[in-house]
Amino acid sequence: MAKLKDVERLLKIHYGDKWTENEKLSFYRKALTMQRIRAEDGDSGMNEEQELLCEPMEESTELRV
Protein backbone atom coordinates (compact mmCIF):
# COMPACT_ATOMS: atom_id res chain seq x y z
CA MET A 1 0.00 0.00 0.00
CA ALA A 2 2.90 2.35 0.71
CA LYS A 3 4.13 2.08 -2.88
CA LEU A 4 0.71 3.03 -4.20
CA LYS A 5 0.70 6.10 -1.96
CA ASP A 6 4.10 7.03 -3.39
CA VAL A 7 2.77 6.62 -6.93
CA GLU A 8 -0.22 8.81 -6.13
CA ARG A 9 2.04 11.45 -4.55
CA LEU A 10 4.28 11.49 -7.64
CA LEU A 11 1.28 11.79 -9.95
CA LYS A 12 0.09 14.81 -7.96
CA ILE A 13 3.56 16.38 -8.10
CA HIS A 14 3.96 15.92 -11.86
CA TYR A 15 0.37 16.42 -13.05
CA GLY A 16 -1.28 18.44 -10.29
CA ASP A 17 -4.26 17.69 -8.07
CA LYS A 18 -6.49 17.04 -11.09
CA TRP A 19 -4.31 14.22 -12.47
CA THR A 20 -7.31 11.87 -12.22
CA GLU A 21 -9.01 13.80 -15.03
CA ASN A 22 -6.15 13.04 -17.45
CA GLU A 23 -7.25 10.13 -19.69
CA LYS A 24 -3.61 9.13 -20.31
CA LEU A 25 -3.35 8.32 -16.60
CA SER A 26 -6.55 6.24 -16.38
CA PHE A 27 -4.54 3.07 -15.64
CA TYR A 28 -3.21 4.61 -12.42
CA ARG A 29 -6.62 5.98 -11.45
CA LYS A 30 -8.20 2.52 -11.85
CA ALA A 31 -5.36 0.74 -10.01
CA LEU A 32 -5.51 3.12 -7.06
CA THR A 33 -9.31 2.92 -6.91
CA MET A 34 -9.26 -0.90 -6.92
CA GLN A 35 -6.64 -0.95 -4.18
CA ARG A 36 -8.72 1.40 -2.01
CA ILE A 37 -11.78 -0.83 -2.46
CA ARG A 38 -9.76 -3.92 -1.51
CA ALA A 39 -8.35 -2.18 1.55
CA GLU A 40 -11.83 -1.14 2.69
CA ASP A 41 -13.09 -4.71 2.21
CA GLY A 42 -10.08 -6.17 4.03
CA ASP A 43 -9.06 -8.05 0.87
CA SER A 44 -5.35 -8.59 0.30
CA GLY A 45 -5.88 -8.74 -3.46
CA MET A 46 -4.62 -12.30 -3.63
CA ASN A 47 -6.76 -15.34 -4.13
CA GLU A 48 -6.45 -18.43 -1.92
CA GLU A 49 -4.09 -20.21 -4.33
CA GLN A 50 -1.71 -17.24 -4.42
CA GLU A 51 -1.74 -17.01 -0.64
CA LEU A 52 -0.78 -20.68 -0.38
CA LEU A 53 2.05 -20.20 -2.87
CA CYS A 54 3.44 -17.32 -0.87
CA GLU A 55 3.84 -19.12 2.44
CA PRO A 56 7.41 -19.34 3.77
CA MET A 57 9.30 -22.53 3.04
CA GLU A 58 11.76 -24.33 5.25
CA GLU A 59 15.35 -23.58 4.39
CA SER A 60 17.35 -26.42 2.90
CA THR A 61 21.07 -26.86 2.46
CA GLU A 62 20.54 -29.23 -0.49
CA LEU A 63 21.61 -28.05 -3.92
CA ARG A 64 18.70 -28.31 -6.33
CA VAL A 65 18.85 -27.65 -10.02
mmCIF file of the N, C-alpha and C atoms, coordinates in Angstrom:
data_MODEL
# 
_entry.id   MODEL 
# 
loop_
_atom_site.group_PDB 
_atom_site.id 
_atom_site.type_symbol 
_atom_site.label_atom_id 
_atom_site.label_alt_id 
_atom_site.label_comp_id 
_atom_site.label_asym_id 
_atom_site.label_entity_id 
_atom_site.label_seq_id 
_atom_site.pdbx_PDB_ins_code 
_atom_site.Cartn_x 
_atom_site.Cartn_y 
_atom_site.Cartn_z 
_atom_site.occupancy 
_atom_site.B_iso_or_equiv 
_atom_site.pdbx_formal_charge 
_atom_site.auth_seq_id 
_atom_site.auth_comp_id 
_atom_site.auth_asym_id 
_atom_site.auth_atom_id 
_atom_site.pdbx_PDB_model_num 
ATOM 1   N N  . MET A 1 1  ? 0.824   -1.194  0.000   1.00 0.00 ? 1  MET A N  1 
ATOM 2   C CA . MET A 1 1  ? 0.000   0.000   0.000   1.00 0.00 ? 1  MET A CA 1 
ATOM 3   C C  . MET A 1 1  ? 0.868   1.257   0.000   1.00 0.00 ? 1  MET A C  1 
ATOM 4   N N  . ALA A 1 2  ? 2.020   1.181   0.648   1.00 0.00 ? 2  ALA A N  1 
ATOM 5   C CA . ALA A 1 2  ? 2.898   2.351   0.711   1.00 0.00 ? 2  ALA A CA 1 
ATOM 6   C C  . ALA A 1 2  ? 3.382   2.751   -0.675  1.00 0.00 ? 2  ALA A C  1 
ATOM 7   N N  . LYS A 1 3  ? 3.660   1.764   -1.530  1.00 0.00 ? 3  LYS A N  1 
ATOM 8   C CA . LYS A 1 3  ? 4.126   2.078   -2.879  1.00 0.00 ? 3  LYS A CA 1 
ATOM 9   C C  . LYS A 1 3  ? 3.042   2.787   -3.678  1.00 0.00 ? 3  LYS A C  1 
ATOM 10  N N  . LEU A 1 4  ? 1.806   2.372   -3.491  1.00 0.00 ? 4  LEU A N  1 
ATOM 11  C CA . LEU A 1 4  ? 0.712   3.034   -4.197  1.00 0.00 ? 4  LEU A CA 1 
ATOM 12  C C  . LEU A 1 4  ? 0.546   4.475   -3.734  1.00 0.00 ? 4  LEU A C  1 
ATOM 13  N N  . LYS A 1 5  ? 0.759   4.721   -2.464  1.00 0.00 ? 5  LYS A N  1 
ATOM 14  C CA . LYS A 1 5  ? 0.696   6.100   -1.960  1.00 0.00 ? 5  LYS A CA 1 
ATOM 15  C C  . LYS A 1 5  ? 1.813   6.933   -2.577  1.00 0.00 ? 5  LYS A C  1 
ATOM 16  N N  . ASP A 1 6  ? 2.993   6.325   -2.743  1.00 0.00 ? 6  ASP A N  1 
ATOM 17  C CA . ASP A 1 6  ? 4.103   7.026   -3.386  1.00 0.00 ? 6  ASP A CA 1 
ATOM 18  C C  . ASP A 1 6  ? 3.771   7.346   -4.840  1.00 0.00 ? 6  ASP A C  1 
ATOM 19  N N  . VAL A 1 7  ? 3.162   6.392   -5.536  1.00 0.00 ? 7  VAL A N  1 
ATOM 20  C CA . VAL A 1 7  ? 2.772   6.617   -6.930  1.00 0.00 ? 7  VAL A CA 1 
ATOM 21  C C  . VAL A 1 7  ? 1.774   7.768   -7.011  1.00 0.00 ? 7  VAL A C  1 
ATOM 22  N N  . GLU A 1 8  ? 0.783   7.744   -6.130  1.00 0.00 ? 8  GLU A N  1 
ATOM 23  C CA . GLU A 1 8  ? -0.223  8.811   -6.135  1.00 0.00 ? 8  GLU A CA 1 
ATOM 24  C C  . GLU A 1 8  ? 0.418   10.169  -5.831  1.00 0.00 ? 8  GLU A C  1 
ATOM 25  N N  . ARG A 1 9  ? 1.345   10.192  -4.901  1.00 0.00 ? 9  ARG A N  1 
ATOM 26  C CA . ARG A 1 9  ? 2.036   11.446  -4.550  1.00 0.00 ? 9  ARG A CA 1 
ATOM 27  C C  . ARG A 1 9  ? 2.819   11.970  -5.756  1.00 0.00 ? 9  ARG A C  1 
ATOM 28  N N  . LEU A 1 10 ? 3.514   11.072  -6.462  1.00 0.00 ? 10 LEU A N  1 
ATOM 29  C CA . LEU A 1 10 ? 4.283   11.485  -7.640  1.00 0.00 ? 10 LEU A CA 1 
ATOM 30  C C  . LEU A 1 10 ? 3.370   11.981  -8.762  1.00 0.00 ? 10 LEU A C  1 
ATOM 31  N N  . LEU A 1 11 ? 2.237   11.326  -8.937  1.00 0.00 ? 11 LEU A N  1 
ATOM 32  C CA . LEU A 1 11 ? 1.284   11.786  -9.951  1.00 0.00 ? 11 LEU A CA 1 
ATOM 33  C C  . LEU A 1 11 ? 0.798   13.199  -9.636  1.00 0.00 ? 11 LEU A C  1 
ATOM 34  N N  . LYS A 1 12 ? 0.531   13.470  -8.365  1.00 0.00 ? 12 LYS A N  1 
ATOM 35  C CA . LYS A 1 12 ? 0.094   14.811  -7.961  1.00 0.00 ? 12 LYS A CA 1 
ATOM 36  C C  . LYS A 1 12 ? 1.192   15.837  -8.192  1.00 0.00 ? 12 LYS A C  1 
ATOM 37  N N  . ILE A 1 13 ? 2.436   15.458  -7.911  1.00 0.00 ? 13 ILE A N  1 
ATOM 38  C CA . ILE A 1 13 ? 3.555   16.383  -8.101  1.00 0.00 ? 13 ILE A CA 1 
ATOM 39  C C  . ILE A 1 13 ? 3.722   16.727  -9.578  1.00 0.00 ? 13 ILE A C  1 
ATOM 40  N N  . HIS A 1 14 ? 3.681   15.712  -10.441 1.00 0.00 ? 14 HIS A N  1 
ATOM 41  C CA . HIS A 1 14 ? 3.959   15.923  -11.864 1.00 0.00 ? 14 HIS A CA 1 
ATOM 42  C C  . HIS A 1 14 ? 2.768   16.456  -12.655 1.00 0.00 ? 14 HIS A C  1 
ATOM 43  N N  . TYR A 1 15 ? 1.542   16.062  -12.264 1.00 0.00 ? 15 TYR A N  1 
ATOM 44  C CA . TYR A 1 15 ? 0.369   16.418  -13.053 1.00 0.00 ? 15 TYR A CA 1 
ATOM 45  C C  . TYR A 1 15 ? -0.626  17.305  -12.322 1.00 0.00 ? 15 TYR A C  1 
ATOM 46  N N  . GLY A 1 16 ? -0.379  17.589  -11.057 1.00 0.00 ? 16 GLY A N  1 
ATOM 47  C CA . GLY A 1 16 ? -1.284  18.438  -10.292 1.00 0.00 ? 16 GLY A CA 1 
ATOM 48  C C  . GLY A 1 16 ? -2.389  17.642  -9.620  1.00 0.00 ? 16 GLY A C  1 
ATOM 49  N N  . ASP A 1 17 ? -3.190  18.342  -8.830  1.00 0.00 ? 17 ASP A N  1 
ATOM 50  C CA . ASP A 1 17 ? -4.261  17.690  -8.070  1.00 0.00 ? 17 ASP A CA 1 
ATOM 51  C C  . ASP A 1 17 ? -5.339  17.080  -8.960  1.00 0.00 ? 17 ASP A C  1 
ATOM 52  N N  . LYS A 1 18 ? -5.455  17.549  -10.185 1.00 0.00 ? 18 LYS A N  1 
ATOM 53  C CA . LYS A 1 18 ? -6.488  17.037  -11.092 1.00 0.00 ? 18 LYS A CA 1 
ATOM 54  C C  . LYS A 1 18 ? -5.933  15.971  -12.044 1.00 0.00 ? 18 LYS A C  1 
ATOM 55  N N  . TRP A 1 19 ? -4.903  15.256  -11.622 1.00 0.00 ? 19 TRP A N  1 
ATOM 56  C CA . TRP A 1 19 ? -4.310  14.221  -12.474 1.00 0.00 ? 19 TRP A CA 1 
ATOM 57  C C  . TRP A 1 19 ? -5.318  13.137  -12.825 1.00 0.00 ? 19 TRP A C  1 
ATOM 58  N N  . THR A 1 20 ? -6.317  12.919  -11.975 1.00 0.00 ? 20 THR A N  1 
ATOM 59  C CA . THR A 1 20 ? -7.305  11.866  -12.223 1.00 0.00 ? 20 THR A CA 1 
ATOM 60  C C  . THR A 1 20 ? -8.181  12.164  -13.436 1.00 0.00 ? 20 THR A C  1 
ATOM 61  N N  . GLU A 1 21 ? -8.216  13.417  -13.867 1.00 0.00 ? 21 GLU A N  1 
ATOM 62  C CA . GLU A 1 21 ? -9.011  13.796  -15.029 1.00 0.00 ? 21 GLU A CA 1 
ATOM 63  C C  . GLU A 1 21 ? -8.259  13.577  -16.336 1.00 0.00 ? 21 GLU A C  1 
ATOM 64  N N  . ASN A 1 22 ? -6.970  13.267  -16.265 1.00 0.00 ? 22 ASN A N  1 
ATOM 65  C CA . ASN A 1 22 ? -6.145  13.036  -17.448 1.00 0.00 ? 22 ASN A CA 1 
ATOM 66  C C  . ASN A 1 22 ? -6.373  11.609  -17.943 1.00 0.00 ? 22 ASN A C  1 
ATOM 67  N N  . GLU A 1 23 ? -6.938  11.454  -19.143 1.00 0.00 ? 23 GLU A N  1 
ATOM 68  C CA . GLU A 1 23 ? -7.247  10.128  -19.686 1.00 0.00 ? 23 GLU A CA 1 
ATOM 69  C C  . GLU A 1 23 ? -5.996  9.271   -19.879 1.00 0.00 ? 23 GLU A C  1 
ATOM 70  N N  . LYS A 1 24 ? -4.858  9.891   -20.133 1.00 0.00 ? 24 LYS A N  1 
ATOM 71  C CA . LYS A 1 24 ? -3.615  9.132   -20.315 1.00 0.00 ? 24 LYS A CA 1 
ATOM 72  C C  . LYS A 1 24 ? -3.192  8.434   -19.023 1.00 0.00 ? 24 LYS A C  1 
ATOM 73  N N  . LEU A 1 25 ? -3.715  8.884   -17.903 1.00 0.00 ? 25 LEU A N  1 
ATOM 74  C CA . LEU A 1 25 ? -3.352  8.322   -16.600 1.00 0.00 ? 25 LEU A CA 1 
ATOM 75  C C  . LEU A 1 25 ? -4.463  7.441   -16.026 1.00 0.00 ? 25 LEU A C  1 
ATOM 76  N N  . SER A 1 26 ? -5.401  7.020   -16.869 1.00 0.00 ? 26 SER A N  1 
ATOM 77  C CA . SER A 1 26 ? -6.548  6.240   -16.385 1.00 0.00 ? 26 SER A CA 1 
ATOM 78  C C  . SER A 1 26 ? -6.122  4.915   -15.756 1.00 0.00 ? 26 SER A C  1 
ATOM 79  N N  . PHE A 1 27 ? -5.029  4.320   -16.233 1.00 0.00 ? 27 PHE A N  1 
ATOM 80  C CA . PHE A 1 27 ? -4.537  3.072   -15.641 1.00 0.00 ? 27 PHE A CA 1 
ATOM 81  C C  . PHE A 1 27 ? -4.256  3.265   -14.157 1.00 0.00 ? 27 PHE A C  1 
ATOM 82  N N  . TYR A 1 28 ? -3.567  4.339   -13.818 1.00 0.00 ? 28 TYR A N  1 
ATOM 83  C CA . TYR A 1 28 ? -3.213  4.608   -12.421 1.00 0.00 ? 28 TYR A CA 1 
ATOM 84  C C  . TYR A 1 28 ? -4.455  4.906   -11.581 1.00 0.00 ? 28 TYR A C  1 
ATOM 85  N N  . ARG A 1 29 ? -5.379  5.659   -12.160 1.00 0.00 ? 29 ARG A N  1 
ATOM 86  C CA . ARG A 1 29 ? -6.619  5.981   -11.446 1.00 0.00 ? 29 ARG A CA 1 
ATOM 87  C C  . ARG A 1 29 ? -7.378  4.696   -11.103 1.00 0.00 ? 29 ARG A C  1 
ATOM 88  N N  . LYS A 1 30 ? -7.488  3.787   -12.074 1.00 0.00 ? 30 LYS A N  1 
ATOM 89  C CA . LYS A 1 30 ? -8.197  2.524   -11.846 1.00 0.00 ? 30 LYS A CA 1 
ATOM 90  C C  . LYS A 1 30 ? -7.467  1.655   -10.826 1.00 0.00 ? 30 LYS A C  1 
ATOM 91  N N  . ALA A 1 31 ? -6.146  1.570   -10.935 1.00 0.00 ? 31 ALA A N  1 
ATOM 92  C CA . ALA A 1 31 ? -5.364  0.743   -10.011 1.00 0.00 ? 31 ALA A CA 1 
ATOM 93  C C  . ALA A 1 31 ? -5.487  1.252   -8.580  1.00 0.00 ? 31 ALA A C  1 
ATOM 94  N N  . LEU A 1 32 ? -5.401  2.548   -8.400  1.00 0.00 ? 32 LEU A N  1 
ATOM 95  C CA . LEU A 1 32 ? -5.512  3.123   -7.057  1.00 0.00 ? 32 LEU A CA 1 
ATOM 96  C C  . LEU A 1 32 ? -6.924  2.955   -6.497  1.00 0.00 ? 32 LEU A C  1 
ATOM 97  N N  . THR A 1 33 ? -7.923  3.096   -7.351  1.00 0.00 ? 33 THR A N  1 
ATOM 98  C CA . THR A 1 33 ? -9.307  2.916   -6.911  1.00 0.00 ? 33 THR A CA 1 
ATOM 99  C C  . THR A 1 33 ? -9.544  1.478   -6.475  1.00 0.00 ? 33 THR A C  1 
ATOM 100 N N  . MET A 1 34 ? -9.078  0.513   -7.269  1.00 0.00 ? 34 MET A N  1 
ATOM 101 C CA . MET A 1 34 ? -9.257  -0.902  -6.919  1.00 0.00 ? 34 MET A CA 1 
ATOM 102 C C  . MET A 1 34 ? -8.551  -1.229  -5.611  1.00 0.00 ? 34 MET A C  1 
ATOM 103 N N  . GLN A 1 35 ? -7.370  -0.677  -5.411  1.00 0.00 ? 35 GLN A N  1 
ATOM 104 C CA . GLN A 1 35 ? -6.635  -0.953  -4.176  1.00 0.00 ? 35 GLN A CA 1 
ATOM 105 C C  . GLN A 1 35 ? -7.369  -0.376  -2.970  1.00 0.00 ? 35 GLN A C  1 
ATOM 106 N N  . ARG A 1 36 ? -7.952  0.806   -3.121  1.00 0.00 ? 36 ARG A N  1 
ATOM 107 C CA . ARG A 1 36 ? -8.721  1.398   -2.014  1.00 0.00 ? 36 ARG A CA 1 
ATOM 108 C C  . ARG A 1 36 ? -9.928  0.534   -1.665  1.00 0.00 ? 36 ARG A C  1 
ATOM 109 N N  . ILE A 1 37 ? -10.612 0.028   -2.690  1.00 0.00 ? 37 ILE A N  1 
ATOM 110 C CA . ILE A 1 37 ? -11.777 -0.830  -2.463  1.00 0.00 ? 37 ILE A CA 1 
ATOM 111 C C  . ILE A 1 37 ? -11.355 -2.099  -1.736  1.00 0.00 ? 37 ILE A C  1 
ATOM 112 N N  . ARG A 1 38 ? -10.258 -2.702  -2.165  1.00 0.00 ? 38 ARG A N  1 
ATOM 113 C CA . ARG A 1 38 ? -9.764  -3.919  -1.509  1.00 0.00 ? 38 ARG A CA 1 
ATOM 114 C C  . ARG A 1 38 ? -9.390  -3.650  -0.060  1.00 0.00 ? 38 ARG A C  1 
ATOM 115 N N  . ALA A 1 39 ? -8.763  -2.522  0.187   1.00 0.00 ? 39 ALA A N  1 
ATOM 116 C CA . ALA A 1 39 ? -8.352  -2.182  1.552   1.00 0.00 ? 39 ALA A CA 1 
ATOM 117 C C  . ALA A 1 39 ? -9.576  -1.988  2.449   1.00 0.00 ? 39 ALA A C  1 
ATOM 118 N N  . GLU A 1 40 ? -10.607 -1.351  1.915   1.00 0.00 ? 40 GLU A N  1 
ATOM 119 C CA . GLU A 1 40 ? -11.832 -1.143  2.685   1.00 0.00 ? 40 GLU A CA 1 
ATOM 120 C C  . GLU A 1 40 ? -12.535 -2.461  2.984   1.00 0.00 ? 40 GLU A C  1 
ATOM 121 N N  . ASP A 1 41 ? -12.446 -3.409  2.036   1.00 0.00 ? 41 ASP A N  1 
ATOM 122 C CA . ASP A 1 41 ? -13.089 -4.714  2.210   1.00 0.00 ? 41 ASP A CA 1 
ATOM 123 C C  . ASP A 1 41 ? -12.229 -5.678  3.016   1.00 0.00 ? 41 ASP A C  1 
ATOM 124 N N  . GLY A 1 42 ? -10.990 -5.287  3.315   1.00 0.00 ? 42 GLY A N  1 
ATOM 125 C CA . GLY A 1 42 ? -10.082 -6.174  4.034   1.00 0.00 ? 42 GLY A CA 1 
ATOM 126 C C  . GLY A 1 42 ? -9.514  -7.261  3.148   1.00 0.00 ? 42 GLY A C  1 
ATOM 127 N N  . ASP A 1 43 ? -9.558  -7.070  1.838   1.00 0.00 ? 43 ASP A N  1 
ATOM 128 C CA . ASP A 1 43 ? -9.063  -8.050  0.871   1.00 0.00 ? 43 ASP A CA 1 
ATOM 129 C C  . ASP A 1 43 ? -7.609  -7.749  0.563   1.00 0.00 ? 43 ASP A C  1 
ATOM 130 N N  . SER A 1 44 ? -6.771  -8.770  0.586   1.00 0.00 ? 44 SER A N  1 
ATOM 131 C CA . SER A 1 44 ? -5.350  -8.586  0.300   1.00 0.00 ? 44 SER A CA 1 
ATOM 132 C C  . SER A 1 44 ? -5.082  -8.464  -1.186  1.00 0.00 ? 44 SER A C  1 
ATOM 133 N N  . GLY A 1 45 ? -6.080  -8.792  -2.029  1.00 0.00 ? 45 GLY A N  1 
ATOM 134 C CA . GLY A 1 45 ? -5.881  -8.737  -3.464  1.00 0.00 ? 45 GLY A CA 1 
ATOM 135 C C  . GLY A 1 45 ? -5.350  -10.032 -4.029  1.00 0.00 ? 45 GLY A C  1 
ATOM 136 N N  . MET A 1 46 ? -5.108  -11.011 -3.169  1.00 0.00 ? 46 MET A N  1 
ATOM 137 C CA . MET A 1 46 ? -4.618  -12.305 -3.627  1.00 0.00 ? 46 MET A CA 1 
ATOM 138 C C  . MET A 1 46 ? -5.709  -13.340 -3.412  1.00 0.00 ? 46 MET A C  1 
ATOM 139 N N  . ASN A 1 47 ? -5.802  -14.274 -4.345  1.00 0.00 ? 47 ASN A N  1 
ATOM 140 C CA . ASN A 1 47 ? -6.764  -15.342 -4.134  1.00 0.00 ? 47 ASN A CA 1 
ATOM 141 C C  . ASN A 1 47 ? -6.136  -16.417 -3.250  1.00 0.00 ? 47 ASN A C  1 
ATOM 142 N N  . GLU A 1 48 ? -6.914  -17.407 -2.868  1.00 0.00 ? 48 GLU A N  1 
ATOM 143 C CA . GLU A 1 48 ? -6.452  -18.426 -1.918  1.00 0.00 ? 48 GLU A CA 1 
ATOM 144 C C  . GLU A 1 48 ? -5.233  -19.174 -2.445  1.00 0.00 ? 48 GLU A C  1 
ATOM 145 N N  . GLU A 1 49 ? -5.219  -19.484 -3.743  1.00 0.00 ? 49 GLU A N  1 
ATOM 146 C CA . GLU A 1 49 ? -4.090  -20.206 -4.328  1.00 0.00 ? 49 GLU A CA 1 
ATOM 147 C C  . GLU A 1 49 ? -2.810  -19.386 -4.228  1.00 0.00 ? 49 GLU A C  1 
ATOM 148 N N  . GLN A 1 50 ? -2.881  -18.100 -4.520  1.00 0.00 ? 50 GLN A N  1 
ATOM 149 C CA . GLN A 1 50 ? -1.712  -17.239 -4.420  1.00 0.00 ? 50 GLN A CA 1 
ATOM 150 C C  . GLN A 1 50 ? -1.223  -17.158 -2.987  1.00 0.00 ? 50 GLN A C  1 
ATOM 151 N N  . GLU A 1 51 ? -2.133  -17.082 -2.036  1.00 0.00 ? 51 GLU A N  1 
ATOM 152 C CA . GLU A 1 51 ? -1.735  -17.006 -0.636  1.00 0.00 ? 51 GLU A CA 1 
ATOM 153 C C  . GLU A 1 51 ? -1.005  -18.269 -0.220  1.00 0.00 ? 51 GLU A C  1 
ATOM 154 N N  . LEU A 1 52 ? -1.452  -19.428 -0.706  1.00 0.00 ? 52 LEU A N  1 
ATOM 155 C CA . LEU A 1 52 ? -0.783  -20.682 -0.385  1.00 0.00 ? 52 LEU A CA 1 
ATOM 156 C C  . LEU A 1 52 ? 0.610   -20.732 -1.001  1.00 0.00 ? 52 LEU A C  1 
ATOM 157 N N  . LEU A 1 53 ? 0.756   -20.193 -2.199  1.00 0.00 ? 53 LEU A N  1 
ATOM 158 C CA . LEU A 1 53 ? 2.053   -20.199 -2.867  1.00 0.00 ? 53 LEU A CA 1 
ATOM 159 C C  . LEU A 1 53 ? 3.056   -19.279 -2.181  1.00 0.00 ? 53 LEU A C  1 
ATOM 160 N N  . CYS A 1 54 ? 2.572   -18.313 -1.465  1.00 0.00 ? 54 CYS A N  1 
ATOM 161 C CA . CYS A 1 54 ? 3.444   -17.316 -0.866  1.00 0.00 ? 54 CYS A CA 1 
ATOM 162 C C  . CYS A 1 54 ? 3.820   -17.612 0.579   1.00 0.00 ? 54 CYS A C  1 
ATOM 163 N N  . GLU A 1 55 ? 3.476   -18.785 1.070   1.00 0.00 ? 55 GLU A N  1 
ATOM 164 C CA . GLU A 1 55 ? 3.843   -19.116 2.436   1.00 0.00 ? 55 GLU A CA 1 
ATOM 165 C C  . GLU A 1 55 ? 5.335   -19.417 2.509   1.00 0.00 ? 55 GLU A C  1 
ATOM 166 N N  . PRO A 1 56 ? 5.975   -19.083 3.626   1.00 0.00 ? 56 PRO A N  1 
ATOM 167 C CA . PRO A 1 56 ? 7.406   -19.338 3.767   1.00 0.00 ? 56 PRO A CA 1 
ATOM 168 C C  . PRO A 1 56 ? 7.710   -20.835 3.715   1.00 0.00 ? 56 PRO A C  1 
ATOM 169 N N  . MET A 1 57 ? 8.859   -21.143 3.135   1.00 0.00 ? 57 MET A N  1 
ATOM 170 C CA . MET A 1 57 ? 9.299   -22.534 3.036   1.00 0.00 ? 57 MET A CA 1 
ATOM 171 C C  . MET A 1 57 ? 10.450  -22.762 4.002   1.00 0.00 ? 57 MET A C  1 
ATOM 172 N N  . GLU A 1 58 ? 10.628  -23.999 4.395   1.00 0.00 ? 58 GLU A N  1 
ATOM 173 C CA . GLU A 1 58 ? 11.759  -24.332 5.249   1.00 0.00 ? 58 GLU A CA 1 
ATOM 174 C C  . GLU A 1 58 ? 13.042  -24.205 4.437   1.00 0.00 ? 58 GLU A C  1 
ATOM 175 N N  . GLU A 1 59 ? 14.073  -23.705 5.077   1.00 0.00 ? 59 GLU A N  1 
ATOM 176 C CA . GLU A 1 59 ? 15.349  -23.581 4.387   1.00 0.00 ? 59 GLU A CA 1 
ATOM 177 C C  . GLU A 1 59 ? 15.991  -24.948 4.256   1.00 0.00 ? 59 GLU A C  1 
ATOM 178 N N  . SER A 1 60 ? 16.683  -25.149 3.155   1.00 0.00 ? 60 SER A N  1 
ATOM 179 C CA . SER A 1 60 ? 17.346  -26.418 2.902   1.00 0.00 ? 60 SER A CA 1 
ATOM 180 C C  . SER A 1 60 ? 18.772  -26.147 2.453   1.00 0.00 ? 60 SER A C  1 
ATOM 181 N N  . THR A 1 61 ? 19.677  -27.002 2.870   1.00 0.00 ? 61 THR A N  1 
ATOM 182 C CA . THR A 1 61 ? 21.074  -26.861 2.458   1.00 0.00 ? 61 THR A CA 1 
ATOM 183 C C  . THR A 1 61 ? 21.362  -27.679 1.211   1.00 0.00 ? 61 THR A C  1 
ATOM 184 N N  . GLU A 1 62 ? 20.359  -28.424 0.705   1.00 0.00 ? 62 GLU A N  1 
ATOM 185 C CA . GLU A 1 62 ? 20.537  -29.232 -0.492  1.00 0.00 ? 62 GLU A CA 1 
ATOM 186 C C  . GLU A 1 62 ? 20.654  -28.332 -1.716  1.00 0.00 ? 62 GLU A C  1 
ATOM 187 N N  . LEU A 1 63 ? 21.473  -28.760 -2.657  1.00 0.00 ? 63 LEU A N  1 
ATOM 188 C CA . LEU A 1 63 ? 21.607  -28.050 -3.920  1.00 0.00 ? 63 LEU A CA 1 
ATOM 189 C C  . LEU A 1 63 ? 20.603  -28.648 -4.886  1.00 0.00 ? 63 LEU A C  1 
ATOM 190 N N  . ARG A 1 64 ? 19.706  -27.835 -5.388  1.00 0.00 ? 64 ARG A N  1 
ATOM 191 C CA . ARG A 1 64 ? 18.696  -28.308 -6.332  1.00 0.00 ? 64 ARG A CA 1 
ATOM 192 C C  . ARG A 1 64 ? 18.829  -27.538 -7.627  1.00 0.00 ? 64 ARG A C  1 
ATOM 193 N N  . VAL A 1 65 ? 18.739  -28.280 -8.711  1.00 0.00 ? 65 VAL A N  1 
ATOM 194 C CA . VAL A 1 65 ? 18.853  -27.646 -10.021 1.00 0.00 ? 65 VAL A CA 1 
ATOM 195 C C  . VAL A 1 65 ? 17.633  -27.943 -10.839 1.00 0.00 ? 65 VAL A C  1 
# 
